[in-house]
Amino acid sequence: MKVDIQPYPVSVVKSDVPEHDWEKYYKLKPGDVFVEVGAFWGRYAILADKARCSKIILIEPSPINIATIKNFVQNEELRNVVVIEKAIGNKRGTIEFDISGNSAGHCVIEGNPFVDTVRKGVLIRNNDEFKTIDIQVDTLDNVLKELKIDKVDLLACDCEGEEVHLLEGLSKYLNERRIKHLALGAYHTLDIHKDVMKILTEYRYYGIRYEEGVVYASSDNVMLSKEEILNKELKFD
């Protein structure tokens, strides 16, 4: 299937703010590694760039969103950005991917409860044709290893119902406590946040909480409030 990959204009990308506050309980600082799965248009890369992160890894499977990210990063001259053009799941291979309607909802189809419970209903209401393509899928363990990433200071994710599969494919880094802080959008189906929180509890993560559609957790036995992270006297290890 031919895919329209004309990127959204930079002016459109800059006219809106990121949907989630990934830094609610951990503020990015110089030298950090920031990973965003389901990076959409890459808007959060501006904040990571301002924080002087040493590596900004944007992972996005939607062709039009990938084109938008690349155009945006180049136009804004963002530093230390790596764009990974894959879906993230619990296996490596090829997978069917929904590219129907608004690109904010593009998502993996196989084993994704969001598709049957929510996504198809939205497309029907909007009179959008259901369109799919085959794309590459990989585990986050594999991607981080191949990029030679030792640790991730903040992992953010909004991957349209694939959060559980993402965590299943991140077992090595979670077991080794190499993901320091997580902010995972978990609102696409009714109880997915409970599944995400259960998995993180099994990996002995701390400060697990669900707020405004996002599950937050930390490998450290401390979760700071937003007010606390703004205190410049605090030190982050």
Residue frames relative to the residue before (quaternion, step in Angstrom):
aa qw qx qy qz dx dy dz
M 1.0000 0.0000 0.0000 0.0000 0.00 0.00 0.00
K 0.4249 -0.6898 0.5253 0.2600 3.57 -0.95 0.89
V 0.1697 -0.8030 0.5684 0.0574 3.54 -0.84 1.03
D 0.3740 -0.7069 0.5565 0.2254 3.56 -0.90 0.96
I 0.0195 -0.8322 0.5536 -0.0260 3.58 -0.44 1.19
Q 0.2621 0.7488 -0.5530 0.2547 3.56 1.06 0.69
P 0.3648 -0.7666 0.4756 0.2301 3.63 -0.49 1.10
Y 0.5381 -0.5697 0.5017 0.3663 3.51 -1.26 0.46
P 0.5599 -0.6229 0.4207 0.3485 3.62 -1.00 0.76
V 0.6067 -0.5658 0.4215 0.3662 3.55 -1.16 0.67
S 0.6203 0.5602 -0.3438 0.4279 3.59 1.00 -0.77
V 0.6459 0.5042 -0.3158 0.4784 3.58 1.06 -0.73
V 0.6432 0.5255 -0.3175 0.4575 3.58 0.96 -0.88
K 0.7253 0.4480 -0.2413 0.4638 3.58 0.90 -0.93
S 0.5965 0.6088 -0.3612 0.3782 3.58 1.19 -0.40
D 0.7308 0.3542 -0.2105 0.5442 3.59 1.24 -0.31
V 0.4033 -0.6857 0.5459 0.2630 3.56 -1.29 0.30
P 0.6435 -0.5102 0.3757 0.4295 3.62 -1.15 0.39
E 0.5610 -0.6474 0.4081 0.3156 3.55 -1.01 0.85
H 0.8023 0.2185 -0.0912 0.5479 3.58 1.02 -0.80
D 0.3938 -0.6709 0.5719 0.2603 3.53 -1.27 0.48
W 0.1857 -0.8223 0.5296 0.0936 3.58 0.16 1.28
E 0.7242 0.4533 -0.2417 0.4601 3.60 1.09 -0.66
K 0.2523 0.8108 -0.5022 0.1637 3.59 1.16 0.41
Y 0.8135 0.1884 -0.0856 0.5434 3.60 0.99 -0.80
Y 0.7661 0.1607 -0.1736 0.5976 3.58 1.23 0.21
K 0.2090 -0.7984 0.5562 0.0972 3.55 -0.60 1.13
L 0.4708 -0.6854 0.4844 0.2719 3.56 -0.78 1.04
K 0.0769 -0.7967 0.5993 0.0119 3.54 -1.08 0.79
P 0.7129 -0.4517 0.2991 0.4453 3.61 -1.21 0.31
G 0.7969 0.2989 -0.2411 0.4664 3.54 -0.99 0.92
D 0.5159 0.6660 -0.4103 0.3492 3.58 1.24 -0.23
V 0.3183 -0.6758 0.6228 0.2327 3.51 -1.38 0.36
F 0.0774 -0.7964 0.5997 -0.0069 3.56 -0.70 1.15
V 0.0600 -0.7863 0.6149 0.0013 3.56 -0.87 1.02
E 0.0296 -0.7861 0.6174 0.0069 3.56 -0.88 0.95
V 0.1616 -0.7782 0.6045 0.0541 3.55 -0.67 1.18
G 0.7577 0.1691 -0.1917 0.6004 3.54 -0.61 1.15
A 0.1067 0.8707 -0.4719 0.0879 3.53 0.97 0.97
F 0.3224 -0.7776 0.4807 0.2456 3.59 1.34 -0.18
W 0.8111 -0.1913 0.1545 0.5307 3.63 -0.44 -1.15
G 0.5421 -0.6618 0.3831 0.3483 3.60 1.25 0.06
R 0.2941 0.8043 -0.4831 0.1824 3.57 1.22 0.33
Y 0.6602 0.5271 -0.3285 0.4223 3.59 0.99 -0.76
A 0.5067 0.6544 -0.4212 0.3711 3.57 1.23 -0.29
I 0.5751 0.5798 -0.3861 0.4289 3.60 1.11 -0.53
L 0.6799 0.4786 -0.2880 0.4751 3.58 0.93 -0.90
A 0.6477 0.5042 -0.3190 0.4738 3.58 1.02 -0.75
D 0.6288 0.5240 -0.3250 0.4738 3.57 1.09 -0.72
K 0.6558 0.5066 -0.3111 0.4652 3.60 0.96 -0.81
A 0.6577 0.4965 -0.2986 0.4813 3.56 1.17 -0.63
R 0.3799 -0.7540 0.4469 0.2957 3.58 1.40 -0.12
C 0.1187 0.7986 -0.5705 0.1504 3.56 0.86 0.99
S 0.4807 -0.6770 0.4763 0.2891 3.56 -1.05 0.74
K 0.7892 0.0456 -0.0210 0.6121 3.57 1.20 -0.52
I 0.0706 -0.7677 0.6369 0.0087 3.55 -0.94 1.00
I 0.0615 -0.8220 0.5657 -0.0217 3.56 -0.32 1.28
L 0.0803 -0.8025 0.5911 -0.0088 3.55 -0.51 1.25
I 0.0794 -0.8097 0.5815 -0.0075 3.58 -0.56 1.19
E 0.1481 0.7939 -0.5623 0.1778 3.55 -0.60 1.19
P 0.2701 -0.8055 0.5072 0.1448 3.62 -0.80 0.95
S 0.6093 0.5895 -0.3613 0.3882 3.62 1.12 -0.52
P 0.4886 -0.7010 0.4259 0.2975 3.64 -0.62 1.05
I 0.6887 0.4665 -0.3038 0.4645 3.62 0.86 -0.84
N 0.6460 0.5019 -0.3257 0.4741 3.59 1.06 -0.66
I 0.6073 0.5448 -0.3477 0.4621 3.60 1.07 -0.71
A 0.6603 0.4999 -0.3047 0.4704 3.57 0.90 -0.92
T 0.6489 0.5189 -0.3133 0.4599 3.57 1.01 -0.80
I 0.6355 0.5286 -0.3231 0.4608 3.58 0.97 -0.87
K 0.6823 0.4949 -0.3002 0.4466 3.59 0.79 -1.00
N 0.6552 0.5072 -0.3047 0.4696 3.56 0.96 -0.86
F 0.6628 0.5170 -0.2877 0.4589 3.56 0.99 -0.92
V 0.6630 0.5079 -0.3013 0.4601 3.59 0.89 -0.94
Q 0.6669 0.4943 -0.2996 0.4703 3.57 0.95 -0.87
N 0.6755 0.5088 -0.2972 0.4432 3.58 0.86 -0.95
E 0.7417 0.4003 -0.2140 0.4938 3.59 0.98 -0.87
E 0.3434 -0.7718 0.4671 0.2613 3.57 1.34 -0.07
L 0.1761 0.8044 -0.5387 0.1782 3.54 0.92 0.97
R 0.3617 -0.7661 0.5062 0.1614 3.54 -0.96 0.94
N 0.8631 0.2087 -0.1239 0.4428 3.53 -1.37 0.43
V 0.4310 0.7047 -0.4538 0.3343 3.57 1.13 0.66
V 0.0791 -0.7563 0.6486 0.0324 3.55 -1.01 0.93
V 0.1670 -0.7864 0.5895 0.0780 3.58 -0.80 1.02
I 0.1282 -0.7849 0.6051 0.0372 3.57 -0.76 1.12
E 0.2214 -0.8120 0.5335 0.0837 3.56 -0.57 1.21
K 0.4760 0.6374 -0.4531 0.4023 3.56 0.47 1.26
A 0.4169 -0.5936 0.5982 0.3405 3.48 -1.41 0.16
I 0.2898 -0.7396 0.5794 0.1826 3.56 -1.21 0.53
G 0.1255 0.7961 -0.5781 0.1272 3.54 -0.84 1.03
N 0.6715 -0.4936 0.3681 0.4123 3.56 -1.13 -0.68
K 0.7486 0.2736 -0.2000 0.5698 3.58 1.24 0.40
R 0.3823 -0.6793 0.5674 0.2655 3.54 -1.35 0.17
G 0.4484 0.6797 -0.4933 0.3059 3.55 -0.93 0.89
T 0.5956 -0.5116 0.4515 0.4239 3.53 -1.16 -0.75
I 0.0305 -0.8155 0.5767 -0.0372 3.56 -0.98 0.85
E 0.5107 -0.6412 0.4785 0.3150 3.56 -1.16 0.62
F 0.0984 -0.8207 0.5623 -0.0232 3.53 -0.88 1.05
D 0.3741 -0.7396 0.5265 0.1892 3.56 -0.90 1.01
I 0.0293 -0.8040 0.5939 -0.0082 3.60 -0.75 1.08
S 0.3334 0.7704 -0.4792 0.2564 3.56 1.16 0.60
G 0.8679 0.1721 -0.0862 0.4580 3.54 -1.25 0.52
N 0.8284 -0.1751 0.1655 0.5056 3.54 -1.21 -0.69
S 0.4725 -0.7168 0.4391 0.2647 3.59 -0.79 1.02
A 0.5054 0.6379 -0.4316 0.3891 3.60 1.21 -0.17
G 0.7503 0.3873 -0.2081 0.4937 3.58 1.18 -0.54
H 0.3566 0.7323 -0.5100 0.2765 3.62 1.20 0.18
C 0.0991 0.8347 -0.5256 0.1310 3.58 -0.75 0.95
V 0.5978 -0.5179 0.4781 0.3819 3.52 -1.41 0.30
I 0.3570 -0.7554 0.5161 0.1887 3.58 -1.01 0.83
E 0.6800 0.5367 -0.3030 0.3972 3.57 0.77 -1.06
G 0.8690 0.0355 -0.0461 0.4914 3.58 -0.77 1.06
N 0.5363 0.6315 -0.3981 0.3938 3.57 1.24 0.32
P 0.3444 -0.7745 0.4889 0.2063 3.63 -0.37 1.18
F 0.5577 0.6262 -0.3750 0.3952 3.59 1.17 -0.54
V 0.6248 0.5727 -0.3429 0.4052 3.59 1.03 -0.79
D 0.7563 0.3946 -0.2171 0.4745 3.58 0.77 -1.04
T 0.7252 0.4598 -0.2578 0.4430 3.59 0.96 -0.77
V 0.8212 0.1966 -0.0717 0.5308 3.59 1.04 -0.71
R 0.7093 0.5338 -0.2854 0.3612 3.54 0.59 -1.22
K 0.6968 0.4738 -0.2888 0.4545 3.59 0.76 -0.99
G 0.6224 0.5434 -0.3365 0.4518 3.58 1.09 -0.68
V 0.6307 0.5282 -0.3205 0.4696 3.57 1.06 -0.80
L 0.6627 0.5110 -0.3050 0.4546 3.58 0.92 -0.91
I 0.6428 0.5192 -0.3208 0.4629 3.57 0.99 -0.81
R 0.6659 0.5073 -0.3040 0.4547 3.59 0.91 -0.90
N 0.7318 0.4124 -0.2263 0.4932 3.57 1.07 -0.76
N 0.4039 -0.7330 0.4511 0.3101 3.58 1.33 0.01
D 0.3665 0.7223 -0.4950 0.3146 3.57 1.06 0.81
E 0.4462 -0.6766 0.5202 0.2692 3.56 -1.03 0.84
F 0.4215 -0.6971 0.5225 0.2518 3.58 -1.01 0.87
K 0.0270 0.8137 -0.5746 0.0834 3.59 -0.47 1.25
T 0.0418 -0.8094 0.5858 0.0044 3.56 -1.00 0.83
I 0.1048 -0.7449 0.6532 0.0863 3.52 -1.36 0.41
D 0.4356 -0.6432 0.5426 0.3197 3.58 -1.29 0.15
I 0.0158 -0.7985 0.6010 -0.0292 3.57 -0.92 0.96
Q 0.5764 -0.5688 0.4555 0.3698 3.55 -1.32 0.14
V 0.0801 -0.7643 0.6387 0.0389 3.54 -1.09 0.83
D 0.0135 0.7935 -0.6074 0.0362 3.58 -1.08 0.70
T 0.5161 -0.6029 0.4903 0.3602 3.55 -1.28 0.20
L 0.5548 -0.5985 0.4520 0.3600 3.55 -1.17 0.49
D 0.5454 0.5887 -0.3947 0.4474 3.59 1.14 -0.52
N 0.6808 0.4862 -0.2879 0.4662 3.59 0.87 -0.96
V 0.6707 0.5125 -0.3065 0.4400 3.58 0.83 -0.98
L 0.6915 0.4750 -0.2887 0.4613 3.59 0.83 -0.94
K 0.6288 0.5298 -0.3331 0.4614 3.58 1.02 -0.77
E 0.6903 0.4839 -0.2845 0.4565 3.58 0.89 -0.95
L 0.6702 0.4596 -0.2920 0.5043 3.59 1.17 -0.50
K 0.3811 -0.7434 0.4576 0.3044 3.58 1.37 -0.08
I 0.3051 0.7390 -0.5290 0.2846 3.56 0.94 0.95
D 0.3177 -0.7727 0.5221 0.1718 3.58 -0.57 1.15
K 0.7929 -0.0743 0.0728 0.6004 3.58 0.95 -0.89
V 0.2803 -0.7234 0.6065 0.1739 3.52 -1.31 0.46
D 0.3448 -0.7632 0.5101 0.1959 3.57 -0.68 1.06
L 0.7891 -0.0236 0.0073 0.6137 3.57 1.08 -0.68
L 0.1045 -0.7634 0.6369 0.0265 3.53 -0.81 1.14
A 0.0485 -0.7851 0.6174 -0.0082 3.55 -0.71 1.13
C 0.0105 -0.8205 0.5701 -0.0414 3.56 -1.01 0.73
D 0.1192 0.7252 -0.6756 0.0585 3.51 -1.11 0.86
C 0.1729 0.8472 -0.4725 0.1709 3.55 0.38 1.27
E 0.5963 -0.6690 0.3507 0.2717 3.53 0.92 1.05
G 0.8224 -0.2808 0.1179 0.4805 3.57 0.68 1.12
E 0.6237 0.5672 -0.3274 0.4267 3.59 1.29 -0.12
E 0.3226 0.7997 -0.4684 0.1925 3.60 1.24 0.20
V 0.6559 0.5025 -0.3194 0.4640 3.59 0.95 -0.81
H 0.6540 0.4973 -0.3138 0.4759 3.59 0.94 -0.85
L 0.5999 0.5561 -0.3556 0.4521 3.59 1.06 -0.71
L 0.6925 0.4701 -0.2826 0.4686 3.60 0.84 -0.96
E 0.6135 0.5405 -0.3493 0.4576 3.60 1.08 -0.66
G 0.7269 0.4025 -0.2295 0.5069 3.59 1.10 -0.64
L 0.6478 0.4844 -0.3094 0.5000 3.58 1.28 0.32
S 0.2743 0.8298 -0.4624 0.1498 3.57 1.27 0.28
K 0.6529 0.5263 -0.3344 0.4300 3.61 0.93 -0.83
Y 0.7077 0.4523 -0.2743 0.4684 3.59 0.78 -0.96
L 0.6371 0.5069 -0.3345 0.4746 3.59 1.07 -0.65
N 0.6481 0.5256 -0.3162 0.4514 3.59 0.92 -0.88
E 0.7435 0.4047 -0.2089 0.4897 3.56 0.99 -0.85
R 0.4432 -0.7293 0.4248 0.3020 3.58 1.33 0.23
R 0.3923 0.7409 -0.4585 0.2949 3.56 1.09 0.71
I 0.6051 0.4262 -0.3608 0.5675 3.55 1.35 0.16
K 0.2616 -0.8331 0.4685 0.1340 3.56 -0.20 1.27
H 0.8012 0.0048 0.0387 0.5971 3.58 0.90 -0.91
L 0.1207 -0.7980 0.5890 0.0412 3.56 -1.05 0.83
A 0.0079 -0.7405 0.6718 0.0141 3.51 -1.25 0.68
L 0.0262 0.8468 -0.5229 0.0934 3.55 -0.08 1.33
G 0.3696 -0.7076 0.5604 0.2207 3.57 -0.69 1.09
A 0.0916 0.8103 -0.5650 0.1252 3.58 -0.58 1.14
Y 0.4120 0.7204 -0.4373 0.3464 3.51 0.67 1.18
H 0.4763 0.7290 -0.4087 0.2733 3.58 1.24 -0.07
T 0.7556 0.1096 -0.1106 0.6362 3.58 1.24 -0.43
L 0.7482 -0.4878 0.2271 0.3881 3.52 -1.23 0.59
D 0.8435 0.1908 -0.0576 0.4988 3.59 0.73 -1.03
I 0.3498 0.7702 -0.4920 0.2058 3.61 1.16 0.16
H 0.5968 0.5693 -0.3753 0.4230 3.61 1.07 -0.60
K 0.6182 0.5416 -0.3459 0.4526 3.60 1.10 -0.65
D 0.6422 0.5118 -0.3179 0.4739 3.59 1.03 -0.79
V 0.6450 0.5188 -0.3124 0.4661 3.58 0.98 -0.87
M 0.6771 0.4928 -0.2939 0.4608 3.58 0.88 -0.92
K 0.6245 0.5372 -0.3375 0.4556 3.60 1.03 -0.75
I 0.6581 0.5088 -0.3110 0.4597 3.59 0.92 -0.90
L 0.6795 0.4854 -0.2935 0.4654 3.58 0.89 -0.91
T 0.6045 0.5371 -0.3490 0.4736 3.59 1.13 -0.60
E 0.6475 0.5204 -0.3126 0.4607 3.58 1.00 -0.82
Y 0.6899 0.4354 -0.2716 0.5105 3.58 1.15 -0.55
R 0.4735 -0.7229 0.3945 0.3124 3.57 1.36 0.28
Y 0.2996 0.7303 -0.5505 0.2716 3.56 0.93 0.88
Y 0.3993 -0.7406 0.5097 0.1796 3.52 -1.21 0.67
G 0.8323 0.2846 -0.1674 0.4453 3.51 -1.37 0.21
I 0.2597 0.7954 -0.5147 0.1870 3.57 1.11 0.60
R 0.1573 0.7832 -0.5826 0.1494 3.55 -0.72 1.09
Y 0.2760 -0.7460 0.5901 0.1381 3.52 -1.25 0.60
E 0.1363 0.7960 -0.5693 0.1538 3.54 -0.51 1.22
E 0.8621 -0.0363 -0.0069 0.5054 3.55 -0.90 1.01
G 0.7585 -0.4211 0.1972 0.4565 3.54 0.91 1.00
V 0.6921 0.4451 -0.2619 0.5043 3.59 1.28 0.00
V 0.2605 -0.7247 0.6165 0.1641 3.57 -1.06 0.86
Y 0.1230 -0.7873 0.6032 0.0355 3.56 -0.78 1.09
A 0.1053 0.7830 -0.6081 0.0775 3.58 -1.09 0.71
S 0.1582 -0.7838 0.5959 0.0744 3.55 -1.26 0.41
S 0.4648 -0.6550 0.5151 0.2994 3.56 -1.17 0.58
D 0.6310 0.5061 -0.3230 0.4914 3.58 1.29 -0.27
N 0.5116 -0.6538 0.4685 0.3022 3.56 -1.20 0.53
V 0.6422 0.4434 -0.3350 0.5280 3.55 1.08 0.79
M 0.0142 -0.7471 0.6639 0.0286 3.55 -1.04 0.82
L 0.2605 -0.8076 0.5149 0.1215 3.55 -0.49 1.18
S 0.4766 -0.6294 0.5253 0.3175 3.54 -1.23 0.50
K 0.6551 -0.5053 0.3700 0.4226 3.56 -1.24 0.33
E 0.6304 0.5358 -0.3356 0.4504 3.58 1.04 -0.75
E 0.6611 0.5212 -0.3062 0.4444 3.56 1.01 -0.83
I 0.6845 0.4883 -0.3142 0.4408 3.61 0.92 -0.80
L 0.6228 0.5309 -0.3467 0.4584 3.58 1.23 -0.31
N 0.5412 0.6021 -0.4006 0.4291 3.56 1.28 -0.18
K 0.3672 -0.7826 0.4617 0.1991 3.57 -0.35 1.23
E 0.6106 0.5742 -0.3604 0.4093 3.60 1.18 -0.40
L 0.5650 0.5967 -0.3940 0.4115 3.59 1.18 -0.34
K 0.2254 -0.7587 0.5965 0.1328 3.54 -1.10 0.69
F 0.2183 -0.7752 0.5849 0.0963 3.56 -1.05 0.87
D 0.1742 -0.7976 0.5723 0.0772 3.56 -0.76 1.03
